[in-house]
């Protein structure tokens, strides 16, 4: 199969069957990339870190990075179009019938049923990123791991500053500032 069509179809499927935004999508992107031998788990985790640091939605950034790594500029366009198109089509349809759609009990039940799954997908992504960053565990069968005290210290400092800021200023810290702080701390702790 043509790599461009394969990228489009893979990310179209991811975009079509993922609810809850980009973070819920990460586990499906990882599974797809690893199963198709496009990227290793470590490379996907590096892409996640880059995507969180760059402006824009993480799902689009992930699709663009993966597409670019596999097919250059055209690959990034195909993957990005694939991940965006399902949401665009669904939102377009919903906008056309929105008033009547939300009144249907089946639609409300469907939305209520999806919420726990979204929480599970986002939690699984957090656990995967945490274990791979702090303990260098890349998969469930891993018997070897190494502890990264630097990663744990950076995580602790970031959480502490976030909590103190919220307590003192009475509002949440900008995620951009937390990303910058984490990057600076990463440079300091890992370069020394």
C-alpha positions in Angstrom: 0.0 0.0 0.0 1.2 3.5 -0.7 2.7 5.1 2.4 0.6 8.3 1.9 -2.6 6.4 1.8 -1.5 4.2 4.7 -0.8 7.3 6.8 -4.1 8.9 5.9 -6.1 5.8 6.7 -4.3 5.0 9.9 -4.8 8.6 11.2 -8.3 8.7 9.9 -9.1 5.6 12.0 -7.4 7.2 15.0 -9.3 10.4 14.5 -12.6 8.6 14.0 -12.5 6.3 17.0 -10.9 8.6 19.6 -13.0 10.7 21.9 -11.6 13.0 24.5 -9.0 15.0 22.6 -5.3 14.5 21.8 -4.2 13.0 25.1 -6.8 10.2 24.7 -5.3 9.7 21.2 -1.7 9.1 22.3 -2.1 5.4 23.2 -3.7 4.7 19.8 -1.0 6.6 18.0 1.7 4.7 19.9 0.0 1.3 19.2 -0.4 2.2 15.5 3.2 3.5 15.0 4.8 0.6 16.8 2.6 -2.1 15.1 3.4 -0.7 11.7 7.1 -0.4 12.5 7.0 3.3 11.8 8.5 4.3 15.1 9.7 2.6 18.3 8.0 3.3 21.6 10.8 5.6 22.7 10.6 7.6 19.5 6.8 8.0 20.0 7.4 9.2 23.6 9.9 11.7 22.3 7.4 12.9 19.7 4.8 13.3 22.5 7.3 15.5 24.5 7.9 17.6 21.4 4.2 17.8 20.6 3.5 19.0 24.1 6.1 21.7 23.8 5.0 23.1 20.4 1.9 25.3 19.8 -1.2 23.7 18.6 -3.4 20.7 19.4 -1.4 17.6 20.3 -3.3 15.3 18.0 -2.5 17.4 15.0 1.1 17.8 16.1 1.5 14.1 16.5 0.0 13.3 13.1 2.2 15.9 11.5 5.4 14.7 13.1 4.7 11.0 12.4 3.6 11.7 8.9 6.7 13.8 8.3 9.0 11.1 9.7 7.4 8.5 7.3 6.7 10.5 4.2 8.1 13.9 4.4 5.9 17.0 3.8 3.3 15.1 1.8 3.2 12.4 4.5 2.6 15.0 7.2 -0.2 16.5 5.1 -1.9 13.1 4.6 -1.6 12.1 8.3 -2.8 15.5 9.5 -5.7 15.5 7.1 -6.6 12.0 8.2 -6.7 12.8 11.9 -8.7 16.1 11.4 -11.2 15.0 8.8 -13.3 12.7 11.0 -13.8 15.4 13.7 -14.6 18.0 11.0 -17.2 15.8 9.4 -18.8 14.8 12.7 -18.9 18.5 13.9 -20.3 19.6 10.6 -23.1 17.0 10.9 -23.8 17.8 14.5 -23.9 21.5 13.8 -26.6 20.8 11.2 -28.8 18.9 13.6 -27.6 20.1 17.0 -30.9 21.4 18.4 -32.7 18.1 17.9 -29.7 15.8 18.5 -29.1 16.7 22.2 -32.7 16.1 23.1 -32.5 12.4 22.2 -32.0 10.3 25.3 -29.8 7.8 23.3 -27.4 10.5 22.4 -27.2 11.7 26.0 -26.6 8.1 27.2 -23.9 7.6 24.5 -22.1 10.7 25.7 -22.4 9.6 29.4 -21.0 6.2 28.5 -18.0 7.6 26.7 -16.9 9.8 29.6 -15.3 6.9 31.7 -13.5 5.7 28.7 -12.0 9.1 28.1 -10.8 9.3 31.7 -9.3 5.8 31.3 -7.4 6.7 28.1 -6.0 9.9 29.5 -5.1 8.1 32.8 -3.3 5.3 30.8 -1.4 7.9 28.8 -0.3 9.7 32.1 0.8 6.4 33.6 2.7 5.4 30.5 4.5 8.7 30.3 5.2 8.8 34.0 6.6 5.2 34.1 8.7 5.7 31.0 10.1 9.0 32.2 10.8 8.2 35.9 11.6 4.5 35.7 12.5 4.0 32.0 9.8 1.3 31.6 8.8 1.1 28.0 6.3 -1.8 28.1 4.5 -4.1 30.5 6.9 -7.0 30.0 9.9 -4.8 31.0 11.8 -6.5 33.8 14.7 -3.9 33.8 14.2 -0.4 34.8 16.4 2.5 35.9 15.2 5.2 38.2 15.6 8.8 37.1 15.8 11.0 40.1 16.2 14.0 37.8 12.8 13.3 36.3 11.2 12.8 39.7 12.7 16.1 41.0 11.6 18.0 37.9 8.1 16.5 38.3 8.0 17.4 42.0 9.2 21.0 41.5 6.7 21.5 38.7 3.8 20.2 40.8 4.9 22.2 43.9 5.2 25.4 41.9 1.8 24.8 40.3 0.2 24.2 43.7 1.8 27.1 45.4 0.9 29.5 42.5 -2.7 28.3 42.6 -2.8 28.8 46.4 -1.2 32.3 46.4 -2.6 33.8 43.2 -5.9 31.8 43.2 -5.7 30.7 39.6 -3.9 28.0 37.7 -0.4 28.5 36.2 -0.3 28.8 32.4 0.6 25.4 30.9 3.1 27.2 28.7 5.0 28.5 31.7 5.0 25.0 33.2 6.4 23.5 30.0 9.1 26.2 29.8 10.0 25.6 33.5 10.2 21.8 32.9 12.4 22.4 29.9 14.8 24.7 31.8 14.9 22.3 34.7 15.6 19.4 32.3 18.5 21.3 30.8 19.9 22.0 34.3 19.4 18.6 35.7 20.3 16.5 32.7 23.2 18.6 31.5 25.0 18.7 34.9 
